């Protein structure tokens, strides 16, 4: 992706308007070379990401305020267990006699 197309395809205003606050990049699929993946991530970091960071604190505060009543309600429903004593921690037996390491 060229610098111009990266800037055109990834619009902070459009993502923000849609409520997007996270992005996941899948670049290890197909025949992408490691160097091309690194170059793409560097391009995103230098040319696109700075446009998203301007109002980061404001957006995080707004999101926290919006979610606060739901988090409070969820925590109120949560049953709190007392911490387990060492002798109360269950032992899980391995399903095989020894570790199985791929390629050995």
KOLVEX-855722 format. One record per residue: residue number from 1; residue in three letters; x, y, z of N, C-alpha, C in turn. Coordinates in nm, 3 decimals. Each point is the difference from the previous one (the first is absolute). Example, Ala and Ser with C-alpha at 12.3 -4.5 7.8 and 13.67 -1.06 7.14 Angstrom:
BEGIN
TILO  num  residu       nX       nY       nZ      caX      caY      caZ       cX       cY       cZ
TILO    1     ALA    1.319   -0.569    0.780   -0.089    0.119    0.000    0.090    0.120    0.000
TILO    2     SER   -0.035    0.105   -0.072    0.082    0.119    0.006   -0.077    0.109    0.073
This chain:
BEGIN
TILO  num  residu       nX       nY       nZ      caX      caY      caZ       cX       cY       cZ
TILO    1     UNK    0.085   -0.117    0.000   -0.085    0.117    0.000    0.090    0.123    0.000
TILO    2     UNK   -0.030    0.092   -0.087    0.080    0.122   -0.007   -0.038    0.094    0.113
TILO    3     UNK    0.083    0.099    0.025   -0.030    0.098    0.105   -0.132    0.070   -0.026
TILO    4     UNK   -0.025    0.038   -0.124   -0.124    0.071   -0.034   -0.122   -0.089    0.022
TILO    5     UNK    0.008   -0.126   -0.043   -0.117   -0.087    0.015   -0.024   -0.035    0.146
TILO    6     UNK    0.104   -0.011    0.081   -0.017   -0.026    0.143   -0.075    0.116    0.065
TILO    7     UNK    0.037    0.122   -0.035   -0.067    0.117    0.056   -0.145    0.008   -0.048
TILO    8     UNK   -0.026   -0.038   -0.123   -0.135    0.009   -0.056   -0.091   -0.109    0.055
TILO    9     UNK    0.051   -0.120    0.016   -0.083   -0.113    0.042   -0.031   -0.001    0.149
TILO   10     UNK    0.088    0.056    0.080   -0.018   -0.003    0.145   -0.026    0.141    0.048
TILO   11     UNK   -0.126    0.034    0.016   -0.041    0.134    0.040   -0.037    0.003    0.148
TILO   12     UNK    0.079    0.071    0.082   -0.033    0.007    0.142   -0.141    0.050    0.026
TILO   13     UNK   -0.047    0.097   -0.077   -0.134    0.055    0.022   -0.107   -0.106   -0.023
TILO   14     UNK    0.014   -0.079   -0.106   -0.100   -0.104   -0.030    0.001   -0.109    0.107
TILO   15     UNK    0.118   -0.042    0.042    0.009   -0.103    0.103   -0.057    0.051    0.132
TILO   16     UNK    0.033    0.124    0.035   -0.047    0.058    0.125   -0.152    0.012   -0.003
TILO   17     UNK   -0.055    0.045   -0.112   -0.145    0.015   -0.013   -0.071   -0.134    0.015
TILO   18     UNK    0.063   -0.106   -0.049   -0.059   -0.134    0.009    0.020   -0.063    0.137
TILO   19     UNK    0.079    0.063    0.086    0.023   -0.054    0.134    0.115   -0.098    0.009
TILO   20     UNK    0.080   -0.009   -0.104    0.115   -0.092    0.000    0.109    0.058    0.090
TILO   21     UNK    0.048   -0.081    0.095    0.109    0.046    0.085    0.116   -0.098    0.003
TILO   22     UNK   -0.006   -0.104   -0.081    0.110   -0.096   -0.011    0.006   -0.050   -0.144
TILO   23     UNK    0.122   -0.033   -0.043    0.018   -0.057   -0.133    0.089   -0.122    0.011
TILO   24     UNK   -0.028   -0.100   -0.080    0.081   -0.121   -0.005    0.048   -0.017   -0.144
TILO   25     UNK    0.129   -0.017   -0.017    0.056   -0.019   -0.133    0.041   -0.146   -0.016
TILO   26     UNK   -0.046   -0.062   -0.106    0.039   -0.136   -0.031    0.093    0.007   -0.121
TILO   27     UNK    0.128   -0.008    0.025    0.096    0.015   -0.108    0.084   -0.126   -0.023
TILO   28     UNK   -0.012   -0.097    0.088    0.080   -0.121   -0.014   -0.065   -0.100   -0.094
TILO   29     UNK   -0.117    0.034   -0.054   -0.068   -0.090   -0.091    0.054    0.019   -0.142
TILO   30     UNK   -0.004   -0.104   -0.077    0.043    0.010   -0.138    0.151   -0.003   -0.014
TILO   31     UNK    0.048    0.067   -0.101    0.143   -0.004   -0.032    0.073    0.129    0.033
TILO   32     UNK   -0.044    0.068    0.104    0.066    0.123    0.041    0.138   -0.031    0.058
TILO   33     UNK    0.098    0.072   -0.046    0.135   -0.015    0.054    0.009    0.072    0.133
TILO   34     UNK    0.087   -0.047    0.086    0.020    0.064    0.130    0.035    0.147   -0.018
TILO   35     UNK    0.087    0.029   -0.094    0.042    0.139   -0.024   -0.118    0.087   -0.044
TILO   36     UNK   -0.093   -0.056   -0.078   -0.117    0.075   -0.044   -0.096    0.025    0.117
TILO   37     UNK   -0.014   -0.098    0.088   -0.084    0.017    0.118    0.056    0.110    0.089
TILO   38     UNK    0.131   -0.003    0.022    0.065    0.102    0.083   -0.016    0.138   -0.063
TILO   39     UNK    0.020    0.008   -0.130   -0.012    0.128   -0.070   -0.144    0.054    0.011
TILO   40     UNK   -0.098   -0.088   -0.013   -0.139    0.039    0.010   -0.033    0.053    0.139
TILO   41     UNK    0.048   -0.069    0.104   -0.025    0.045    0.137    0.070    0.133    0.029
TILO   42     UNK    0.120    0.015   -0.053    0.072    0.127    0.018   -0.072    0.114   -0.071
TILO   43     UNK   -0.052   -0.027   -0.118   -0.078    0.099   -0.075   -0.124    0.040    0.079
TILO   44     UNK   -0.072   -0.097    0.053   -0.119    0.030    0.080    0.039    0.085    0.122
TILO   45     UNK    0.108   -0.039    0.068    0.042    0.071    0.121    0.043    0.144   -0.030
TILO   46     UNK    0.064    0.021   -0.114    0.051    0.135   -0.029   -0.103    0.090   -0.066
TILO   47     UNK   -0.086   -0.056   -0.087   -0.088    0.085   -0.079   -0.147    0.001    0.043
TILO   48     UNK   -0.046   -0.107    0.063   -0.143   -0.011    0.030   -0.027    0.011    0.150
TILO   49     UNK    0.072   -0.073    0.080   -0.025   -0.004    0.145    0.000    0.137    0.067
TILO   50     UNK    0.091    0.091   -0.036   -0.002    0.131    0.066   -0.134    0.072   -0.013
TILO   51     UNK   -0.075   -0.025   -0.105   -0.130    0.065   -0.017   -0.104   -0.052    0.099
TILO   52     UNK    0.024   -0.118    0.055   -0.094   -0.060    0.095    0.028    0.041    0.144
TILO   53     UNK    0.117    0.050    0.030    0.038    0.021    0.139   -0.038    0.137    0.055
TILO   54     UNK   -0.049    0.090   -0.081   -0.030    0.136    0.044   -0.099    0.009    0.113
TILO   55     UNK   -0.105   -0.079   -0.005   -0.106    0.009    0.101   -0.009   -0.128    0.083
TILO   56     UNK    0.110   -0.071    0.011   -0.001   -0.130    0.067   -0.047    0.009    0.145
TILO   57     UNK    0.051    0.095    0.076   -0.037    0.012    0.142   -0.148    0.034    0.013
TILO   58     UNK   -0.048    0.090   -0.085   -0.140    0.041    0.003   -0.092   -0.119   -0.034
TILO   59     UNK    0.037   -0.077   -0.101   -0.081   -0.115   -0.040    0.000   -0.107    0.108
TILO   60     UNK    0.115   -0.023    0.063    0.009   -0.101    0.106   -0.088    0.040    0.119
TILO   61     UNK    0.000    0.128    0.035   -0.082    0.048    0.111   -0.148   -0.015   -0.032
TILO   62     UNK   -0.038    0.032   -0.123   -0.140   -0.013   -0.043   -0.044   -0.146    0.005
TILO   63     UNK    0.086   -0.089   -0.050   -0.032   -0.143    0.000   -0.015   -0.052    0.144
TILO   64     UNK    0.091    0.042    0.087   -0.005   -0.042    0.140   -0.130    0.046    0.066
TILO   65     UNK   -0.039    0.124   -0.028   -0.125    0.053    0.057   -0.121   -0.075   -0.053
TILO   66     UNK   -0.001   -0.031   -0.130   -0.112   -0.073   -0.059   -0.013   -0.141    0.057
TILO   67     UNK    0.113   -0.065    0.025   -0.002   -0.138    0.047   -0.016   -0.012    0.151
TILO   68     UNK    0.023    0.107    0.074    0.001   -0.005    0.146   -0.125   -0.064    0.060
TILO   69     UNK   -0.121    0.038   -0.042   -0.118   -0.064    0.064   -0.010   -0.150   -0.028
TILO   70     UNK    0.043   -0.041   -0.117   -0.006   -0.142   -0.035    0.104   -0.080    0.079
TILO   71     UNK    0.117    0.057    0.016    0.105   -0.065    0.079   -0.043   -0.009    0.145
TILO   72     UNK   -0.058    0.107    0.052   -0.047    0.001    0.139   -0.106   -0.107    0.020
TILO   73     UNK   -0.094   -0.012   -0.093   -0.106   -0.101    0.011    0.058   -0.141   -0.008
TILO   74     UNK    0.094   -0.021   -0.089    0.061   -0.132   -0.014    0.076   -0.038    0.127
TILO   75     UNK    0.075    0.093    0.055    0.076   -0.028    0.123   -0.094   -0.024    0.118
TILO   76     UNK   -0.116    0.067    0.001   -0.096   -0.022    0.108   -0.057   -0.141   -0.005
TILO   77     UNK   -0.011   -0.059   -0.120   -0.051   -0.137   -0.014    0.106   -0.106    0.027
TILO   78     UNK    0.124    0.040   -0.003    0.110   -0.097    0.013    0.007   -0.056    0.142
TILO   79     UNK    0.010   -0.131    0.008    0.019   -0.066    0.129    0.149   -0.009    0.026
TILO   80     UNK    0.043    0.056    0.111    0.142    0.003    0.031    0.035   -0.120    0.086
TILO   81     UNK    0.098   -0.076   -0.047    0.048   -0.117    0.076    0.113    0.042    0.092
TILO   82     UNK    0.012   -0.068    0.109    0.117    0.022    0.083    0.119   -0.064   -0.070
TILO   83     UNK    0.118    0.056    0.016    0.117   -0.060   -0.065    0.022   -0.143    0.050
TILO   84     UNK    0.044   -0.088   -0.090    0.027   -0.139    0.038    0.130   -0.010    0.077
TILO   85     UNK   -0.001   -0.085    0.101    0.124   -0.031    0.071    0.082   -0.092   -0.090
TILO   86     UNK    0.129   -0.008    0.022    0.088   -0.081   -0.085   -0.050   -0.144   -0.013
TILO   87     UNK   -0.050   -0.057    0.111   -0.046   -0.140   -0.005   -0.136   -0.015   -0.067
TILO   88     UNK   -0.067    0.111   -0.034   -0.128   -0.004   -0.067    0.012    0.015   -0.153
TILO   89     UNK    0.118    0.034   -0.047    0.021    0.018   -0.144    0.001   -0.138   -0.064
TILO   90     UNK   -0.089   -0.025   -0.096   -0.005   -0.133   -0.061    0.122   -0.029   -0.086
TILO   91     UNK    0.043   -0.123    0.003    0.112   -0.044   -0.083   -0.058   -0.058   -0.128
TILO   92     UNK    0.049    0.046   -0.113   -0.046   -0.050   -0.129    0.109   -0.090   -0.056
TILO   93     UNK   -0.032   -0.126   -0.017    0.098   -0.095   -0.052    0.014    0.019   -0.151
TILO   94     UNK    0.120   -0.012   -0.047    0.023    0.012   -0.144   -0.066   -0.117   -0.072
TILO   95     UNK   -0.042    0.023   -0.122   -0.068   -0.105   -0.074    0.098   -0.092   -0.072
TILO   96     UNK    0.128    0.032    0.006    0.104   -0.085   -0.060    0.111   -0.018    0.101
TILO   97     UNK    0.082   -0.103   -0.021    0.108   -0.027    0.096    0.112    0.102   -0.007
TILO   98     UNK    0.023    0.054   -0.119    0.107    0.100   -0.017   -0.045    0.105   -0.098
TILO   99     UNK    0.067    0.114    0.006   -0.033    0.110   -0.092    0.021   -0.043   -0.143
TILO  100     UNK   -0.091    0.040   -0.086    0.012   -0.031   -0.142    0.035    0.130   -0.073
TILO  101     UNK    0.116    0.001   -0.062    0.049    0.120   -0.068   -0.004   -0.021   -0.148
TILO  102     UNK   -0.065    0.089   -0.071   -0.014   -0.012   -0.145    0.139   -0.002   -0.068
TILO  103     UNK    0.014   -0.085   -0.098    0.124   -0.004   -0.078    0.111   -0.085    0.062
TILO  104     UNK   -0.028   -0.068    0.111    0.105   -0.084    0.059   -0.031   -0.146   -0.018
